[in-house]
Amino acid sequence: MSSIALVTAIAAAGQDDDLSPLLAACTAHGLRAEIRAWDDPSVAWARYDAVLLRSPWDYTERLDEFLAWCERVDASSRLLNPWPVLRWNTDKHYLADLAARGVPVVPTVFVEPDMDAMPALQEFLLAYPQAEEFVVKPAVSAGSRDTLRYARVQEFAAANHIARLLDEGRSAMLQPYLASVDRDGETALIHFNGVFSHAIRKGAMLQREDALNLRAIERINPREAGDDERTVALHALTAMTARLDLEEPLPYARVDLIRDAEGHPQLLELELCEPSLFFDHAPGSADRFAQVLVELLAVDASD
């Protein structure tokens, strides 16, 4: 019986809704699955045939430590997704790579720690005069941490936000706020082994407020992905595969899209590290993923 570690974090214990259905599905498909925290020093990772990242959700605050752990585990077991993918995907500069390969990405400008916040912001606002609102976020982030939505008249508040990130040695991202998200939300398309499995709708997270904490309660519902959304998702995954010179599709990937003013899908994020997969919103999806894992480990065993 093949063994697999389902990886969470000590700080995220009990917060991952995907773990219970995935654990049950793995067991039903003949995998010996165990839930382990990446930051538990007592775990011997080499004894597992595969180590599957699921909810190491504190990695953004401990990125160097986390990536060093990923590299060690990838050398002693089969890390899913693999180490080179994680190294690339944990920093949202990857959006520039995908845009350069023709993927329709939400317009994104990066502000680096050696730049001045206010001139960079003013240049961004000049480049996107149609953007009545915009978003400031760190290039390394998860959820909506340190992510705020501003109106153009909040230039000084936004520049202070950017400056705080830069002072901490973090790169900042500036993006026009696409108003369609307030009406339509985001579409997250989940793929297993390169094949589309299911989609969900995520409601708008950033509300129109001047308060410091703009995070809303996440609202999730099943959604039927449009043909155009599935096409863009496939484009993003194909471009990623070419960029990283991968020989086979990834066991799991989530593609988050929102529509622009003309209704065209735009890539917001390509989630390859620790995305929620929303098994509870798609009956049979945990079993589909477990079957992918079984087949993957069977191939490894036959090599």
N, C-alpha and C positions, 0 to 999 in steps of 0.2 A: 504494500500500500504506500503510495507516494505521500509525502508530508509537505505541508505548506503553512507558513506563518502569515497571518493576517495582521498587518502592522498598524498600530495606533500610536498614541503618545500617552505618557502618564497623565498629562494635563487634560487629555481629551477622553479619559475613561468614561464610558457610559453616554457619550454624546453622539456616537456614530450610529445612525438608524440603519445603515446598510449592513453592519456586521452580523446581526442576528440572522437575517435571511440568507446571507452568503455562507455563514458557518453551517447552517442547516443544509443548504444546497450542496456544499462541498462534501459533507458527510453522506448525503444521499447518493452522490456520484462516486463514492469510494475513495475520497481524499481524506487523509488525516489532517484536519485543519485546527490550528491553535491561534488564539489571539495573543499577541505580544506587543509590548511597547518598544519603540525604537530606542528610547533613552533608558531602558532597563539594562544595566551593565551585567546582569547575571545571565542573560540569554546567550546561548551558544548558537549563533545563526548558521554555522556550517552544517549543523545536523538536519537542516531542512532542505528538501529538494528545491524549493522555491520560497522566496520571500516577497510577499505582495503588499505594496504600499496601499493603505486604505485611509487612515486618518491621522497622520503625523502632523496635526494642525498647528503645532507651535514652531514649525520649521522656519517660518519667516523671521522669527525673533532669534533664531539660533542657526542661521543659514550655513556658516562655515562648518560648525559642528555637525550639522545634519548631512551636508554633502560629503564630509570626510567619512561619516558612518556609511553612507550609500556606497562610496568607493570601496570600503573594506568589505561590505556585505556582497557586493557584486563580484569581488574576487574570490569569495569563499562559497557562494551559493548562486542561484539564479534570481537576480533582483528584477522585479516587475513593477514598473517599466525599468529598462536597463539604465545604468549609471550615466552614459553620455546623453540620453534623452532627458533625464532629470536635471543634469547640470545646465542644459540649454533652456529647459522649460521653466525653471524656477525664477528666472529673471525675464521680465516682459519685454526686454529688448528683442526677444524672438519675434515680436510683431513686425519689426522692421525687416527681418529676414523674410518673413512670409509676404509682406507687401512688395518687397523687391522681386519676388517670384510671381507676382501678379494676383495674389489673393486679395479680394476686396476687404480691406481692414478698416475699422473705424479710424479716421485720421488721428494720428498720434505724433506728438512732438516730445522729445526727451530733453530734460534739463539736467545737466550733469553737475556734480559737486564743485567743479572749478568754474562754474558760470555764475553770473549775477541774476538773482531771481526776477527783479522787476523788469529789466530790459528783455529777458527771455519771455516773460509773460506778455509784455507789450508787443513784441514781435509776433507772438502767437495770435493775439487778438487782431492784429493788423492783417495777418494771413487768412483769418477766418472771420470776416466781418459779419457774416450771416449767422454766426453762433451767438444767440441771445444768452445762452448759458454754457458753461463748460465745467469740466471735471478735473480736479487735481488728485493724483494718487501716486504712491511710491511704485517704482518699477519692481520691487520685491514686496509682494503683499498677498494676503488671502482674505476672502470675504470682502468686507468693506472697510477693513482697518485703515485708518489714516486717509480715507478717501472722502472727499467733500465736493459738493456741487455748488457752483457760484454763478451769480448773475454778473454781467459785464461791469455793472456799477460797483461790484465788490472787489475791484482790482487790488486795493491795498491789503484786504484780508487774504485774498488768494496769494499775493506775493509773499506775505508773512508765512503762510502755510508752506509754500515752496521753499522759502529760506530755512525754515525749521528742518525740513527733510535734507536739504543740502548740507546744513551745519552738522547733521548726524552722519554725513558721508554717504547719503542715499541718493540715488537718481530719482527724479520726479518725472511724471508723465502728465501731459496736458492733452485733453481730448474735447472736441465740441460735444455738448450734451445733445444726444439725438432724442427729440421730444416724443418720437413714436413709442419709446419704451414706456411712457406714462399710460399710453392707451393699450399697447399690444404686449408689453413686457419683453422678456428675452426668451429665445428658444434655445434649449440645451439639447443637443443631439448626441446620444450615447452610442458608441461603436465598440464591438467586441471582435478582435481579430480582423479589424478593417471592415467589418460588416455592420451596417446600421441595425441597431436593436430597438430603440424607442426614443421618444422625445418628451420633454416636459416644458411647461411654461413657468418662468420665474417672474413674479410681479416686480415692479420698479422698487429699487432699494433706497434710492436717494431722493428724499422729499424736498420740496421747496421750503427751506427753513434757514434762518440765520444763526441757529444754535450750533454749538460745536459738534454735537452728536447727531448726525443726520441719518443714522442707520434705522431702517424700518424692519419690522418682523418679516422674515422671508415667507413668501406665499407661493406654494408649489401646486401645480395641477398638471395632469396629463395633457399632452398636446399632439395633434397630428402634424408632423413636419411637412411643410410644403415642398414641392419638387425643386423649387429654386433654392430653398434652404439646404436640402440634401445635396444639391449640386455644389454649393459653396463649401459645405462641410467636407465633401470628398476632395475638392480642390485643395483645401487647407491641409488635409491629411496627406495627400499626394505630394504637396510642396514640402511638407515637413519630412517625409520619407526621403525625398531627394536631397534636401538640405543636410540631413544627418547621415546620408548614405546607408540607410537601413536595408537589409536584405529581406525582411519579412514584416508584415503588419504588426502593430503593437497589440498586446492582449486587450488593452482598454484605452479609450480616448473619449473625451467629451469636448464638443465643439459648441461654444456659446455665441449666438448670433443675435443681432438686433437690426431693425430695418432703418434705412436712411429716409430723408424727406421724400424721396421718389418711390419708396417702398422696396428698395433693393436690399437683400440681406448683406450685412457687414459683419466681419469677424470681430468679436469683442475680446474673447480669450480662447486659447486652445489649451485645455486642461489635461495634462499628461502625468501629473505627479500624484495628487491625492484627491481627485474630484469625487464629490458625492455622485453616486450612480442611480439613486432614486428607485431602488428595486420595489419599494412599496407602491409606487405609482405605475408599475408596468408588470402585471402578472406574468410569471414565467421568465422574467429577465434574469433573476439570480440563477436559475437553472441553466439558462443559456450561457451565462458567464462561467459557471462551474464546469460546464461541458468543454468550453474553450480551454480552461486550465487543465482538465484531464487530458485532452488531446495534446496540449503543449508538453506536459510532463511525460506523456507516453513517447513522444518523439525524442525527448531528451534521453529517456531510458534506453531507446533502441540505438542511439548513436554510439 
